[in-house]
Amino acid sequence: IRYNFIPVMDTNFIAQTPFVLAYRQKADAALANVKLEKAKLSPDIVAGYSNMSIIGIQNINGADVNFKGSRRFSAVSAGVLVPLFAGAQKNRIQAAKTNRQLAQTQTAAFSGQLQAQYRNEYVQFIKNLAAVQHYESTLLKDAGIILSTAAKQFEAGAINYLEWTVLLNQSISIRSDYLDAVHQLNQNLFQLELFSKQ
């Protein structure tokens, strides 16, 4: 029984397989990490507001003043934070860039590996398909002719039992080899379909 799947020699689908997408997502995360580390070098603007109340007697300019909770004091602050020592941060940026390059290289390598495996499996498929077609067009007919001719010659007494057995084994061997070729073809088709479904 032959497996029913028609493969095509197109490896574009490999870029959309979950494994390659996971590697690509890892590379995208590494790029985001590079941007994050670069952002830490830029100045930060800070602003603040506080509101409080003082209760009780307080000495202000030498005079005791009694404050109640209803009177509130507010303060506003603003500033710019500038990193003065950026050497360590620049090293973190360089490490993030290296991680990004590594992730991109891993993505390309894994994608290339899958494409090579698919191509190899496709080449094996073509070879096995040619073998199966050769068996079906020629060798199986020859095996049938060998078997029927051997049976006729044995019945007529033209060959002995040993010769008949040798011819029978040749016919069976051809059919067995055909089944092996069909099995290999089915294995190739199954693997190619697995690639296309990943």
N, C-alpha and C positions, 0 to 999 in steps of 0.2 A: 504494500500500500504506500503510495507516494503522498508526501505531505503537500498540502495545497497552500502555497504562499509564493508569490512572484516578487523576488527582490529586485532592487534597482541599484546601480552603482552610483549612489549619491550620498555623500557623507555630510551634507549641510545640516541634516537633522541632529547630528551629534552635538552641535552647539546648544541645542535646546533640551538635552537630556538632563535629568535632575542632578546627576553627579557633576556635570560641567557647570550647571547653573549654581550649584553650591560652591564650587571653586571660584566662580566669577563673583558671587556674593561676598566671599572672603576677601577677594581683591578690592571690591568696592568698599568694604569696611576698613581695609587698610588705607585706602585713599581718604576716607573720612577721618581716620586717625591722624594722617599727615596734616590735614586742614586744621584739626583741633589743636595739634601741637604748635602749628604756626600761629594760630590765633592767640595762644598764650604769650607770645612775644609782643603783641600789640598792646598799647596803653589801655588801661581801663579807666572809665569815668565813674566816679562814685558820688552819690548824693545821699544825704540822710536828713531826717527830721525827728526831733524828739520833743516830747511834751511831758512835763512833770509838775508836781506841786510839792511845796515844802510846808510842813505843818509844825507849828511851834514857834518859839522865840529864836530869832537869829540876830547876830550882831552884824550890822551893816554900817560901815564907816563910823564905828564907835558908838552907834546908837542901837539899842535893843528894839527890834521890830517883831511884833507877834503876827505870824502868818497863819491864815486859816486855809482849809483845804479847797476853798472856792477860787483862790487866786492861783493861776497856772503860769508856768514859765515855759516858753518854747525856744527851741534852737534849731537852726538849719546849718548843715555843713555840706560842702562840695569839694571835690578834689579830683586829681588825676594821678593814677598809679602807673608809674613807668618802671619796667624792669631794668635794674641796674646791672645785674650779673646774668647775662644771657648765655653764657658758655654751656651750662648744663642743659638748658632748654634747646639750644642748637644741636647738641648731641642727641637729644630725644627726637628732634625733627629728623635728623639723619637716620636714626634707628627706625623711625616710622617709614621713611622713604625706602629703606632697605627691606623692611617687611612687606611693603607694597610691591616692590620689584619681585620679591620672592613669591608672593601670592600670584602675581601675573605670570611668572615663569611656571609655577605649578599648574595654573589653569591651562596654559598653552601646552605644556608637556602632557597633561592628562588628556586633553582634547586630541592631541596628535597621536597619543597611544591608542585611544579608542578608534580613531580614523584608520590607523595602521591595522589594528585587529579586524576592523570591518572589511578593509580591502583584502587582507589575507583570507578571511573567511569567504569573501565573494569570489576570489580567484579559485579557491578550493571548490566552491559551488560550481563554477563554470567547468572545471576539470571533471568533477563527478557527474555533472549533467551530460557532458559529452560522452563519458563512459557508459552511462545508463542508456543514452540514445543509441550508442553503438551496439550495446547488448540487444536492445529492443529491435533495431533495424536489421542486424546481421546475425549476431552470435546465438541468440535464442532460437532462431530458425535453423541455424547450423546444428545446434544441440538436438533439436527435434529430428532433423534429417539423420544425424548420427545414430540416434536411438532407434528410429524406424528401420534404417538400413541394417543396423546390427541385428535387430530382431528377425528381419527377413532372411539375412544370411545365415543366422544361427539355425532357424527352422529349416532352411534348405540344406544345411550341413556344410556350407561353404566355409564357416569358421567354427572353431571349437569353443568350449565354455570359457576358457581363459581369455581368448581374444574378445569374446562377447562381453566379459566382465570389464576388460580394459576400456572398451568403447562405451559401455554403460557408465563407468566412472568418469570418463571425459564429459559425457553429456550432463551428468549430475554436477560435476565440478563447474561447468559453464553456468548452470542455473544457480548454483550456490554463490559463485562470484557475482552474478547479477544481483542476487539478493543483498550481498554485502555492499555492492555499489549503490543500490537503492537506499540501504540503511545509512551509508555515509552521506548521500545526497540529502536525506531527511534531516540528518544531524546538522548539516550546513544550513539548510533552510530554517531549522529551528533556531540556530544561533543568530542568523541574520534577522529573523523576526524579533528575537529578544533585543537585539541592538536597536531596532526601529521602535520598539515599545518602551524603552528605558526612559 
